[in-house]
């Protein structure tokens, strides 16, 4: 039996669709806030400050909702299990690759590059999980991917080489989705959410300490202050952002885990594309980034991909 063989549990496709749409809405809002905050705060400081709020909040919720058969300590230990940590590590790598481009690319471009992920999910589902992908499923993913290409426009002056990083983050996201489906399907979403937030907090602490010991020069910091900059003082407004981000990452972590547990990855991945629409809306509302005709065409293709799956 393959190590990625799906754990047995009935599919609930409509629940999975609702969860993924809600999760990517929260994710798009989180990314917009981080893009806004990236002017003042380095990424690793955001990870740490958000984590010191999110992790205790998750522990309180887990303690309040623990099952009798699984005491609190056991649930915490499960969040540090090998598959939970493997999934969390992939999601941390996804976020780092994604946020490395946040200060320099607009949200619609980042989102379009990242959402090559559903194509990777479809391919990996067929290769690693042996889940059937019928013609309508392939057509839906291909239509969504065509929408991504319409927004990215590779080979033209509008394309940026930095968009490769969000594509890499899409691959990490796909691998995490496969692990969620195959090895963490029966795990409690709260446990997986705790695992992710612990990994993000640890990454922020390690990166902050490494930068403090390394002390990169001002010229290197100037190239990428979001990744290389040192910690800065924070006030009430910044703590407000951190509380909002903590609430969002808890909701995202729970929703993503539950979505890929509830429905096949191909179905969930198709509706994952709705992030592009939300990101474009936030880009216009917060940063006055107006989508051009190719971006609008791409969004229409992505919506069509979702309709294909609904009809199926």
C-alpha positions as CSV (number, residue, x, y, z in Angstrom):
1,X,0.0,0.0,0.0
2,X,1.3,3.5,-0.9
3,X,2.3,5.7,2.0
4,X,-0.1,8.3,0.5
5,X,-3.1,5.9,0.4
6,X,-6.2,7.9,1.5
7,X,-7.6,7.2,5.0
8,X,-11.1,5.9,4.8
9,X,-13.8,8.5,5.5
10,X,-17.0,9.5,3.6
11,X,-16.6,12.4,1.2
12,X,-18.7,15.6,1.8
13,X,-18.1,17.6,-1.3
14,X,-20.5,20.5,-0.7
15,X,-19.0,21.0,2.8
16,X,-15.5,20.9,1.3
17,X,-16.4,23.5,-1.3
18,X,-17.9,25.8,1.3
19,X,-14.9,25.4,3.6
20,X,-12.4,26.1,0.9
21,X,-14.2,29.2,-0.4
22,X,-14.4,30.6,3.1
23,X,-10.8,29.8,3.8
24,X,-9.4,31.4,0.7
25,X,-11.5,34.5,1.4
26,X,-9.8,34.7,4.8
27,X,-6.4,34.0,3.2
28,X,-6.8,36.8,0.7
29,X,-7.7,39.2,3.5
30,X,-4.7,38.0,5.5
31,X,-2.4,38.5,2.5
32,X,-3.7,42.0,1.9
33,X,-3.1,42.9,5.5
34,X,0.5,41.5,5.4
35,X,1.2,43.4,2.2
36,X,-0.1,46.6,3.9
37,X,2.0,45.9,7.0
38,X,5.1,44.9,5.0
39,X,6.0,48.6,4.6
40,X,6.7,48.8,8.4
41,X,7.3,45.2,9.8
42,X,9.6,42.4,8.7
43,X,8.0,39.0,7.9
44,X,9.7,37.2,10.8
45,X,8.5,39.7,13.4
46,X,4.9,39.3,12.0
47,X,5.3,35.5,12.4
48,X,6.4,35.8,16.0
49,X,3.9,38.5,17.2
50,X,1.0,36.7,15.5
51,X,2.1,33.4,16.9
52,X,2.2,34.5,20.5
53,X,-1.4,35.4,20.1
54,X,-2.6,32.5,17.9
55,X,-1.0,29.6,19.7
56,X,-2.4,30.3,23.2
57,X,-5.8,31.0,21.6
58,X,-5.7,27.6,19.9
59,X,-4.6,25.9,23.1
60,X,-7.6,27.4,25.0
61,X,-10.0,26.3,22.3
62,X,-8.5,22.8,22.2
63,X,-8.8,22.5,26.0
64,X,-12.4,23.7,25.9
65,X,-13.4,21.2,23.1
66,X,-11.3,18.2,23.8
67,X,-12.9,14.8,23.5
68,X,-13.0,12.5,26.5
69,X,-11.1,9.8,24.5
70,X,-8.4,12.3,23.7
71,X,-7.1,14.3,26.6
72,X,-5.6,17.8,26.1
73,X,-2.0,16.6,26.3
74,X,-2.6,13.9,23.7
75,X,-4.1,16.4,21.3
76,X,-1.1,18.6,21.7
77,X,1.3,15.7,21.1
78,X,-0.6,14.8,18.0
79,X,0.0,18.3,16.6
80,X,3.8,17.4,16.8
81,X,3.4,14.1,15.0
82,X,5.5,13.4,11.9
83,X,2.8,13.8,9.3
84,X,1.3,16.9,11.0
85,X,4.7,18.5,11.1
86,X,5.5,17.5,7.5
87,X,2.3,19.1,6.4
88,X,3.0,22.2,8.6
89,X,6.6,22.5,7.2
90,X,5.3,22.5,3.6
91,X,2.8,25.2,4.4
92,X,5.5,27.3,6.1
93,X,7.6,26.9,3.0
94,X,4.6,27.9,0.9
95,X,4.0,31.1,3.0
96,X,7.7,32.1,2.9
97,X,7.9,31.7,-0.9
98,X,4.7,33.5,-1.3
99,X,5.4,36.4,1.0
100,X,8.9,37.0,-0.4
101,X,7.2,38.7,-3.4
102,X,4.4,40.5,-1.5
103,X,6.2,43.9,-1.2
104,X,7.0,44.0,-5.0
105,X,4.2,42.3,-6.9
106,X,0.5,43.2,-6.9
107,X,-1.9,40.8,-5.2
108,X,-3.6,39.6,-8.5
109,X,-0.2,38.6,-10.0
110,X,0.9,36.8,-6.8
111,X,-2.5,35.0,-6.6
112,X,-2.4,33.9,-10.2
113,X,1.1,32.5,-9.9
114,X,0.3,30.7,-6.7
115,X,-2.8,29.1,-8.1
116,X,-0.9,26.9,-10.4
117,X,-1.3,24.8,-7.1
118,X,-4.6,23.2,-8.2
119,X,-3.0,21.9,-11.3
120,X,-0.2,20.3,-9.1
121,X,-2.9,18.9,-6.8
122,X,-4.7,17.3,-9.7
123,X,-1.5,15.7,-11.0
124,X,-0.4,14.5,-7.6
125,X,-3.9,13.2,-6.7
126,X,-3.7,11.0,-9.8
127,X,-0.1,9.9,-9.3
128,X,0.1,9.5,-5.5
129,X,-3.4,8.9,-4.3
130,X,-4.8,7.0,-7.4
131,X,-7.9,9.2,-7.2
132,X,-9.8,9.2,-10.5
133,X,-9.7,12.4,-12.5
134,X,-12.4,12.4,-15.2
135,X,-12.5,14.5,-18.3
136,X,-14.7,17.1,-16.7
137,X,-12.3,17.4,-13.8
138,X,-9.3,17.8,-16.1
139,X,-11.2,20.4,-18.2
140,X,-12.1,22.4,-15.1
141,X,-8.5,22.5,-14.0
142,X,-7.3,23.3,-17.5
143,X,-9.8,26.1,-17.7
144,X,-8.7,27.5,-14.4
145,X,-5.1,27.3,-15.4
146,X,-5.8,29.1,-18.7
147,X,-7.3,31.9,-16.5
148,X,-4.0,32.0,-14.5
149,X,-2.0,32.3,-17.8
150,X,-4.3,35.1,-18.9
151,X,-3.5,37.0,-15.8
152,X,0.3,36.2,-15.6
153,X,1.0,36.6,-19.4
154,X,4.3,34.8,-19.4
155,X,6.6,35.8,-22.2
156,X,5.4,39.4,-22.3
157,X,6.6,42.6,-20.8
158,X,3.9,42.2,-18.1
159,X,5.5,39.1,-16.8
160,X,7.8,39.2,-13.8
161,X,10.5,36.6,-13.1
162,X,9.6,36.9,-9.4
163,X,6.3,35.2,-10.2
164,X,8.2,31.9,-10.1
165,X,8.3,32.0,-6.3
166,X,4.5,32.0,-5.9
167,X,4.5,29.1,-8.4
168,X,6.9,27.2,-6.1
169,X,4.6,28.0,-3.2
170,X,1.8,26.5,-5.2
171,X,3.7,23.2,-5.4
172,X,4.3,23.3,-1.6
173,X,0.6,23.9,-1.1
174,X,-0.3,21.0,-3.3
175,X,2.0,18.6,-1.4
176,X,0.5,19.8,1.9
177,X,-3.0,19.1,0.5
178,X,-2.1,15.6,-0.5
179,X,-0.7,14.9,2.9
180,X,-3.9,16.3,4.5
181,X,-6.0,14.0,2.4
182,X,-3.9,10.9,2.7
183,X,-2.3,10.9,6.1
184,X,-4.2,13.5,8.2
185,X,-7.7,13.0,7.0
186,X,-9.0,11.7,10.4
187,X,-7.1,14.2,12.5
188,X,-8.9,17.1,14.2
189,X,-8.6,20.3,12.2
190,X,-7.8,22.1,15.5
191,X,-4.8,19.9,16.0
192,X,-3.5,20.6,12.4
193,X,-4.1,24.3,13.0
194,X,-2.0,24.2,16.2
195,X,0.7,22.3,14.3
196,X,0.9,24.9,11.6
197,X,0.9,27.9,14.0
198,X,3.6,26.3,16.1
199,X,5.7,25.8,12.9
200,X,5.1,29.4,11.9
201,X,6.1,30.7,15.3
202,X,9.2,28.6,15.4
203,X,10.2,29.7,11.9
204,X,9.8,33.3,12.9
205,X,11.9,32.9,16.1
206,X,14.7,31.0,14.3
207,X,14.9,33.4,11.4
208,X,14.9,36.4,13.7
209,X,17.7,35.0,15.8
210,X,19.7,34.0,12.7
211,X,19.4,37.5,11.3
212,X,20.4,39.1,14.6
213,X,23.5,36.9,14.8
214,X,24.3,37.4,11.1
215,X,23.6,41.2,11.1
216,X,23.3,41.7,7.3
217,X,24.6,44.9,5.8
218,X,22.4,47.8,5.0
219,X,22.8,47.2,1.2
220,X,21.4,43.7,1.6
221,X,18.6,44.9,3.8
222,X,17.7,47.6,1.3
223,X,17.2,44.8,-1.4
224,X,14.6,43.0,0.7
225,X,13.8,44.7,4.0
226,X,10.7,42.5,4.4
227,X,12.9,39.4,4.7
228,X,16.2,40.9,5.9
229,X,15.1,43.7,8.1
230,X,15.4,43.7,11.9
231,X,12.6,44.0,14.4
232,X,11.0,47.4,14.9
233,X,9.0,49.0,17.7
234,X,5.3,48.3,17.6
235,X,2.4,50.4,18.9
236,X,-1.4,49.9,19.3
237,X,-2.1,49.9,15.6
238,X,0.5,47.2,14.9
239,X,-0.8,45.0,17.8
240,X,-4.3,45.5,16.3
241,X,-3.0,44.1,13.0
242,X,-1.4,41.2,14.8
243,X,-4.6,40.3,16.6
244,X,-6.5,40.4,13.3
245,X,-3.8,38.2,11.6
246,X,-3.9,35.8,14.5
247,X,-7.7,35.4,14.2
248,X,-7.4,35.0,10.4
249,X,-4.6,32.4,10.5
250,X,-6.6,30.3,13.0
251,X,-9.6,30.4,10.8
252,X,-7.5,29.6,7.7
253,X,-5.7,26.7,9.3
254,X,-8.8,25.1,10.5
255,X,-10.8,25.7,7.3
256,X,-8.0,24.4,4.9
257,X,-7.5,21.2,6.9
258,X,-11.3,20.5,7.1
259,X,-11.8,21.3,3.4
260,X,-9.2,18.8,2.2
261,X,-10.4,16.2,4.7
262,X,-14.0,16.6,3.6
263,X,-13.7,16.3,-0.2
264,X,-11.4,15.0,-3.0
265,X,-8.4,17.3,-3.7
266,X,-9.5,17.9,-7.3
267,X,-12.9,19.2,-6.3
268,X,-11.5,21.4,-3.5
269,X,-8.6,22.7,-5.7
270,X,-11.0,23.9,-8.4
271,X,-12.8,26.2,-5.9
272,X,-9.4,27.2,-4.5
273,X,-9.1,29.4,-7.5
274,X,-11.7,31.8,-6.0
275,X,-8.8,33.3,-4.1
276,X,-7.9,35.1,-7.3
277,X,-11.2,36.9,-7.4
278,X,-10.9,37.9,-3.7
279,X,-7.3,39.0,-4.1
280,X,-8.2,41.2,-7.0
281,X,-11.0,42.8,-5.0
282,X,-8.7,43.6,-2.0
283,X,-6.0,44.9,-4.4
284,X,-8.5,47.4,-5.8
285,X,-10.1,48.3,-2.5
286,X,-6.9,48.7,-0.5
287,X,-4.1,49.4,-3.0
288,X,-6.1,50.9,-5.9
289,X,-4.8,48.2,-8.2
290,X,-7.4,48.1,-11.1
291,X,-7.5,44.8,-13.0
292,X,-6.9,45.1,-16.7
293,X,-8.9,43.2,-19.5
294,X,-6.6,40.1,-19.5
295,X,-7.0,39.9,-15.7
296,X,-10.8,40.1,-16.0
297,X,-10.7,37.4,-18.7
298,X,-8.7,35.2,-16.4
299,X,-11.2,35.7,-13.6
300,X,-14.0,34.7,-15.9
301,X,-12.2,31.5,-16.9
302,X,-11.6,30.7,-13.3
303,X,-15.3,31.1,-12.5
304,X,-16.1,28.9,-15.4
305,X,-13.9,26.2,-14.0
306,X,-15.9,26.3,-10.7
307,X,-19.1,26.0,-12.7
308,X,-17.9,22.9,-14.4
309,X,-17.3,21.2,-11.1
310,X,-20.7,22.3,-9.7
311,X,-22.4,20.8,-12.7
312,X,-20.5,17.6,-12.2
